[in-house]
C-alpha cells in the first residue's frame, strides 16, 4: 500500500513507508529531524538513537536538500499541535542524491528564480499557488457544467484575428499562413447556435511586447457564450461566476491562502451584486486623478486602478466607446456611439479579469465593420454565415485565468500563477 502525507491522520499508530524529498534537516544531540515532503504535504520525521537503526543515522548524515528518500516509521500525533502528525522514524534510505541544490533559504533575485523555475515550483508558496490555481480551474468547470453549459473546444490554429492584427503569432500551416489563437470566442458563437450555452477553456496567445505585472504571452482563458443573452444578462452571469469561484476557493483552499499570507478579509466581500458604471461615469473619475487620460480613450492599468479603488468588490464598466472596441461588438441602438460591452475590474488594483459583451448580430453592419477594421472578408465568411442563417442576439465573455489566480492569491506578478510562464524576453525553461 502506498502512503501519503495527506492521509497520515487515518494511520495513527501504524507503521508506514513514505517516499519523498528532504525539505529541511537539523540535529539536536541524540535526536535528528527530517522534514519530508511528498507533494501532498510535509511531515516531520524524528530519528531517536535507539529507536531507529544505526544505518538510518548514518544515512541521515548524507542527506542534502531535495534528495529523494524513503522513510519507514510509526505515525503519531504531534505532542504540541492539534491535527499535526509526525513519524517516529525507524529506517531511512536515500533514493536519489541532490548535490548543491541551487535554491536555498536565502533571498534570490527574480531572474535567478525564473531561470530555475523548474526547481522553484517545489517551494511552499509556489506549491500553494499552483494548488489554488487547480482549485480555480475545477471551480470554473463545475460552475459551467453545473448550469447546463457544454464544453466545446476552439482551435489553436486560426486563419484570422479576433482581437486585432497587431499582436498575432504567425506560423506556417503547410502552405498556408495561420496564427496562434488570441481567443476562442468566434468559434463559441458558432457552437452557441448549435447548443445554446457553451464554453471553451484553453490556452491563448498574444504577441505583446509588454513586461507589466499583468501580462503573459501564453495564458489560459475560459470563454462562455449564451444564445439570446444580452449585455445585462451577460453581466449577471459573470457576477455569479466570479462570486462562485472566489467563495469556493476561500472555502476549499484556506490553508494555501494562509501559506501565501493572503488577507482573506479582502476576498470575503466578493459577493453580488457588483457595482456597475457607464464608461462616461468611470472616465470622469479617472480624469480627476490622471491628467494624461482623455475621455474617449481606452483604460490603462493606472486608470483601472483608479476606478476599482473606489469599491471593495469588483466593478463592471460598460458601454465603452464603440470606436475603441473590437469589430464584433454591438453598438447600442439606444446609446449611439457606445458598444454593448463590459469589463470587470478586480479589486486591489489587479485590473481587468473579464472582458465581454453582446455581439453584433446584423449581417450588413458586421460586414461593414470587418471592412472598416481592415480585415480580410474571406477569413470571416464562415463567421458571417452565423448571421446569414438564423441570426440571433448573443453574448459572452472571457476570463483570464492567470490574472484571476494572481488576484485571489494576492500575488505581485502573474509570472507565479502558472507552472512555466511565457513572458516577453523569456521562454526558458
N, C-alpha and C positions, 0 to 999 in steps of 0.2 A: 504494500500500500504506500502511495506517495503522500507525504505530509507537507503542509504549507504553513507559514507563519500565521496567516489569516484564520486558520482553523484550530489553533492550539487550545482555545477555550474548551473545545469538545474533548480534549485528550489529557486533561489534568490527571497526574498520577501515572500516566502511561509512558513507556519508553518509545521514542520516535527517532527517526532518521531525518535530518534536514539537510538539504543541499542549497548552497547559495554562494554569496560573496562576502569577504571580510570587509565590513564597513569601517569599524574602528576597533583598536585593541588597547588594553592597558593592563598593567600588573601592579599588585599591592601585596607584598610579602608572599605568602603561600597561595594567594588567590590570583587567578588570571581571568580577565574579562574579554570576551569577543562579542561585538555586535554583528550579528549575521543578518544580511538582507537577502531575500529570495524573490523580490519583485512584488510580493503580496504584502510585505511588511518587514519590520526589523525587530529582532528579538535578542536580548542579552543571553549569552551562553557563559556560565560560570564554571571554571575549572578549579576545583579544590584538590590540592595534593592529598592523596589517599582515597579520594572519591573517583578520580579518573585514572586511567592507566598512564604509565610513565611515557609511553610513546606519544600520547596526546600532549603532554607537557613539552616534550622535545619538539614536536611538530609546531606547537604554539610559537616557539622562538623563531620559526621560519616564516611566520605569517607576515604578509605585507598587504598594503591597501589594495583591495579589489581582486586579490587572488581568490579562486573558487575553491570551496571546501565542502566537506561532508562532516556533520556533527551528529553524534548519537548521544542521547541522554534522556532524562525524565523531565516531563513538563510539570511545572509547579507555579502556583500563584506568587506574584511578586510580594515580598514581605511588607512593603510600604504603600504600594499603589493599587487601587481597586481596578479590576478589569485589565490588568497588565500581567503578563506571564513571562517566565524565564525558563531556561533549560539548565538543569543540573547535568553538565556535560560529563560523559564517560570516555568517549573516543573522539579523535579528530584526524581527518585525512585531508591532505592538500591535493586537490584535483588538478588545478591549473595555476601556474605561477603568475605573478604580476610584479614585474621589476620596474622601479622608477615610474610609478603611475603619475602622469603629468599634472593632474588636477588635485591639489592639496587643499587643506582648510584655509590657507592664506588667500588674500584677495588676488584675483586675476583680472586682467583687462578684458574688455568685451571682444576685441579681435582674437585674443588667445582662446577665449571660451568658444567663440563661433568656429574657429579653426578645429577645435576639439569637440564639436557639438555631439559627435557620436559617443563621447565619454561623458560630456557634461549632463546629458539626459539621465544619468544614473543618480544625480544628486537629489536630495529630498524635495526641494522646491520645484525642480523640473519634473520629477515624477508626479508631484501633486498637481501641477498644471496640466499634464497630459491626461491624468485621471479625470480632472474636471472637464477637459475637452471631450473625452469619451462619453461622459455623462450627458453633456450638452448635445452631442451627436445623437445619442439614444433618445433623449427627450424630444429632439426635433422630429425624428422618425415616428415616435409614439404619438406626438401631437397630431400630425397629419394622417397617419394610418388610422388613428382612433376616431377621425372625423370624416371618414369616407373618401379620403384622397387616394389616388392611385399614383404610385411612383412610376414615372416614365422617363427613362434616361435620355439625355440630349447628347448629340455627337460632340467629340472634342475637335475634330477637323470640320471647319465650316468654310463655305465659299464666300462669305460676306461678313461685313462688320455689323455689330449690333449697337455698340456704344460709341462709335466714332472710328475713323480710319487712321488716326494718328498714333494709336498705341497697340497696334496689332503685331503679333509674332507671325511672320510669313514663313511658310515651309513648302517644300515641294511634295506634291501628291501625284506620283508618277509624272505624267506630262502636264499636270495642271498646277496652278498656283492656289494654295489653300492657306488657312490661318488657324492658329490655336484659338479655341473658343473664348470669347470675352464673357459670354452669358448663354444660358440655355433658354432664355425667355421666348424667343421667336418660335422655337420648337414646342415649348409648353403651350403656346397659343394654339398650335395645331392639335395637340393631344387633348386640350381642354374642349375642343369642338367634338372630340370623339367620346370623352368620358366625363366631362363636366367639371370635376375637381381633380387637379393633377399637381404633381410637383416633381422637380428633379433636384438632385443633390450630388454635387461633384466638383472637381477642380476647374478653375477658370484662370485665364492668363491675361495680364495687362503689361505691355512693354513700356512701362512708365519709368523714366529715369529719375526716380524720386527716392530720397533717403530719409523720409519722415518716419516718425514712430508708428504711423498708421498704415504704411504701405508695404505690401509684399508683391512680388512678381507673379507668383503662383499662389492662389488661395482658393478656399472652398466656399461655395455659395449654395444655399437652399433657395429654390425659386418656385413658389406655388402660383398657380393661375386658376381662376374660377370663372366659368361662363356665367354671364348675366349679373356679375357683381359690378357695381360702380365704384368710384373712388372712395366713397364713405364706407361702403361695405368692406372695402379693402383695408381701410384703417382699422375698422373693428376687428378684422381677422388678425392683423399684425399686432394689435394691442393684446388680444387674448393669447396669441402665440408667445410673445415676449414675456408676459406675466407667467405663463406656464413654465417656460424654460428657466427663468430666474428662480422662481419659488421651488421648483423641483430640485434644482442644483443646491440651493440653500439647505433643503431637507436631506438630500442624499449624500452630499459631499462636504458636510460641516467640518470634518477633520482635515480634509485637504485645504479648505479655505483658512483654517486655523494655522496650518503649516505655512501658508502663503502670507500670513498676517493681514488678511483682508478684513477691513472694517465692514462687517456684515450689516451694521446698522444703516449703511448707505444703500444696501440692496433690499432690506426688508420692506421699504415703502413701494417697491416696484410692483404695483397692482393697478389695474384700470379703475377709473378712466384716466387716460393720459391727456395732458393739455394739448390743444390744437390751435395753431396760429396760421393765418394767411401770410403769405410771403411778405406783403407790404407791412404788416404789423411787426414781423421779425426784422425786416430791413430797417425800420425806424429805430428799433432797439440797437441794432448794430451801428447805425450811422452816428448815434450819440457817443459811442465809445471807440469807434475805429474811424478816424477821419479819412483814411485811404479808401474806405468802402464807398462805392457808388450804387445807389438804388437802381436795380435792374441787373446788377452783376450776380453771378452765382456766389455761393458762400464758400469761403476758405476755412481752414481749420480754426483760425482765430475767431472768425465770425460765428461758427457753430458753437464754440465755447461760450461766447458772449450770450447767445440765446439760451443754451442749456443750463447755464449757471443760475438762471432765474427760477429754476424748478428743482424739486427733489425727485422727480420722475422723468422718464424720457418724454420728449415733446415732439409732436408732429408739426412740421412746417409744410403747408400745402399751397397749391396754386402758384408755383414758380412761373416767371415769365416764359411763355412758350418759346421765345427766341433762343433761350439757353438750354432747352431740353431736347431730348432725342426725337428723331423723326416720327417714331411710333406713338408718341404721347398725344392724347386727345386734347384739343383746345376746348375750354368750357364755353358753350354757346351762351351761357348766362353771364359770363365774365370774360369777354373777348380779350385776347392777348395773354391769357393765363392758361397754363396747362393743368389738366386734372391729375396732377401727380403729387406725390408726398414723399418726404424723407422723415425718418425717425431718428432724432438726435439723442444719444445716450447721455446719462448724467456724468458729472465729474470730468467733463472735457474730453470724453472718448469719441465724440463726433458721430457722424452718420453710421448707423449699423444697418438701416433698412432704407432702400430706395425703391419706389414703385409708383403705381398709379393705374389709371384707366387708359386703355389702348384705343388708338384711332380705328373706328370700325367702318368708316365711309371710304369706299374704294377710290373714288375720284380725288378726295383730299389726300389719302395716303400716297397715291401715285405722284401727286404734285409735290409732296414733302420729300419723297425719295429723290426726285429730280433736284429740288432746291438744296438738298444736302450733298449733292454731287455723288450719289451712289449709283451703281450700275443697275439698271432696271432688270436686266436678265437674271441677276442674282436673287431678285426678290419676286420672281414670277410665282413661285410656289406660295410665298407669303401673301401675295395679293389674292391668290385663289381663296384664301380663308374669308375674304370679304366678297369675293365673286360668287361663292356657293354657300349661301346661308349665313350672311354676316350677322354678328351678334355683339352686344356690349360685353366687355370682359375686362377684368383687372387682375393684377398680380404684383408681386414684389420680390426682391432679392435681399436676403440677409447674409452678410459676410460673417462666416464662422469665426475667423481669427480675431476680427475686431470685437466680436461678442465675447469670445473667450478672454481676451485681454481686459475687457470691461468687467466681467464677472469676477475675474481673478485679481483685478486691481494692478495689472502689470504695466510697467512704463513703456513697453515696446512690443509690437506684435511678433517680433522675431522669436519670442519664447513660447508662442501659442501653438506651434506646430513642431513636430519632432525634427524635421530637416527643412528649415526655411530657405526660400529662394528670394534673395534680395538683390537690388541693383548693385552690381560690383562683387557679388558673392554667390557662387554656385557649388562650393565645396563645403562639407563632404556630401 
